[in-house]
Amino acid sequence: MSRTKPNEKNGNGAKSSESSVWIRAFTANSEWPDKEEFLDVIYWSRQIIGILMGILWGLIPLKGFLGLLLFVVVNGGSLYLYFSSFQQVDEEEFGGAWELTKEGFMTSFAGFLVTWIIIYSGLHFD
């Protein structure tokens, strides 16, 4: 007879687990018993920030090295503040501050560039 763990993500357990991750993501000083869930929050937050920044940079219109530099500073800085000040996690549990800061960065950068280029080109070229 096989038994399933109560916290496994299947059936109705997935919905309650996902909602608790969202609640913990927006609650200061949350406990993260599953480190992968916190890394998922960091990853997907970074993706959302990258897309929103791409839209904003395309609308402004920012271009060149200044846009790239501002992306790195805002994206990296905001996530660093999130995990160090808002969540106050022990960075060493996740491999250090650098590991958390670079989690999902390149994917976010790619999404940012694609969004920025599409919005900028669509609005500012004939």
N, C-alpha and C positions, 0 to 999 in steps of 0.2 A: 504494500500500500504506500503510495507516495503522498507526502505532505507538502503543502506549500507554506512558505513563510508569510506572515500577515503583511509584511511591508513590500512584498513583491508587486511589481507593476503589471497586474493583469486584471481584467474585469473592472469592477468598481473601485478597486484599490488604486488604480492609476489616477483616477480623477481626484481622489482625496489627497494623494501624494503630490500631484501637480499643484493643487491649490495651496497646500501647505508650503511648497517651495516658493510660490508667489508671495504668500504672506510673510515668510521669513526674509525674502529678498527686499521687501519694503519696510521691514521692522528692524530698527537699530539693535545692534548687539545680539543678533540671533545666534542660536546654537546650530552648528552644521555637523551632525553626526556622520553624514555621508559626504566626503570631500568632493566626490564627483558632482554632486548637485550644486555645490558652491561654484565649482569650476564651470559648470553649465550656465549658471547665472552670470558669471563674469563674461563668458564667451558670447552669449546672446545679447547681453547689455552692450557689449562692444559693437556687435553687428548693427544694432538699432542706432547707436550713436554715430557710427560710420555712415549709414544711409541718410540720417537726418542732416549730418554735416555736409554730405555731398549735395543734397537738395539746397541747403542754405548757401553754400559756396557758389553753386550755380546761379542762384537768384541774385546774389549780391552785386555783381559778379567778381569773385576773387579769381586770380590766375597766377600761375607760376610758382616759384619756390616759396613765396609767402603763404600760399594756400596749403602747400604740403607741410610746411613747418608748423603752421597753426593746427593742422589736423593732428600731427604727432603730439604736440603739446596738450591740446584739449582732450584728445582721446586717451592718451596715457595718463594725464593728470587727473582727469575725472574718475577713471577707474581706480587709480591709486588712492585718491581721497575716499572713494566708496569703501574699499576693503580695509584701509588703515584707520580711517576716522569714523565712518558710519557703522560698519560691521565690526570693527576692531578685532579682526581675526588674528591668530598667531601665524604670521607669514611663514615661519619655519615648518609648520605642519604641511604646507603646500609647496615646499621647496624654496622658499625665500620670496622676498618682494619682487625680485626680477622675474621669477617664474609666473607670478600672478599678473605682473604688468604686461608681459608679452603673450599671455594666454589669448589666442584668437586674433592677434594683432594683424597678421598678414591677410587673413580672410576679410577682416574689417577694412583694411586698406584697399583691397581689391574692390569691395562693394562701394566704398567711398569714391574711388576713382571712376568707376563705371557710372555711378549716379551723377557725380560732378560733371563729367564730360557730356553726358546725355542732356542734362538740364542746361548747362552752359551753352552747348552747341545749338540746342533747340530754341533758346531764347535770344541769343546774341549773334547768330549768323543767319544770312538770308537764304 
